[in-house]
Amino acid sequence: MKEIASMMAGVVLEILVKPGDDVTDGMEVAILESMKMQLPVQSDKAGKVKEVKVNSGDFVNEGDLLLVLD
């Protein structure tokens, strides 16, 4: 099981993938907003999305789990 975590604290603006989607290394999977800046979250792994752990509008801290990949 592979996990993708938040690299910073912020609000989840958008999740760009859903369960069953294929993800490649370097692919943008979510957009976070922090201090009025929108920052993409990129996968550092390849796999298939097993589970999305957050929703748009959720606040996350650095290191919080966003996605689980198979």
C-alpha positions in Angstrom: 0.0 0.0 0.0 1.3 3.4 -1.0 0.2 6.7 0.6 0.3 10.3 -0.5 0.4 12.9 2.3 0.1 16.6 2.4 3.4 18.5 2.2 2.0 21.5 4.1 -0.9 22.7 6.1 -3.8 24.2 4.2 -7.3 23.7 2.8 -8.0 21.1 0.2 -9.4 23.0 -2.8 -9.8 20.1 -5.2 -9.1 16.4 -5.5 -8.2 15.7 -9.1 -8.5 11.8 -8.9 -11.1 9.3 -7.7 -10.9 5.7 -6.6 -10.0 3.5 -9.6 -8.0 6.1 -11.4 -4.4 5.3 -12.4 -1.8 7.7 -11.0 1.7 8.2 -12.5 4.8 9.5 -10.7 4.7 13.3 -10.8 1.0 13.5 -11.6 -1.0 16.2 -9.9 -3.6 14.6 -7.6 -4.9 17.5 -5.5 -4.8 21.3 -5.1 -4.2 22.8 -1.6 -4.5 26.5 -0.6 -2.3 28.0 2.0 -1.9 31.7 2.7 -3.9 32.5 -0.5 -1.6 30.5 -2.7 -2.8 27.5 -4.6 -0.3 24.6 -4.7 -0.6 21.3 -6.5 0.1 18.0 -4.7 2.0 15.7 -6.9 2.2 11.9 -6.5 5.7 10.6 -5.9 4.5 7.1 -6.7 2.6 5.3 -9.4 -0.4 3.1 -8.8 -4.2 3.0 -8.8 -6.2 5.1 -6.4 -7.7 2.8 -3.7 -9.1 5.5 -1.4 -9.4 9.2 -1.1 -9.1 10.2 2.6 -10.1 13.9 2.3 -12.8 16.1 0.8 -12.7 19.5 -0.8 -12.9 22.1 1.9 -11.1 20.0 4.5 -8.2 21.5 6.4 -5.1 19.3 6.5 -1.8 19.5 8.3 1.6 18.7 7.0 1.9 14.9 6.8 -1.8 14.2 6.8 -2.9 11.3 4.6 -4.6 12.4 1.4 -4.8 9.3 -0.8 -4.1 5.6 -0.6 -2.8 3.8 -3.8 -2.6 0.1 -4.6 
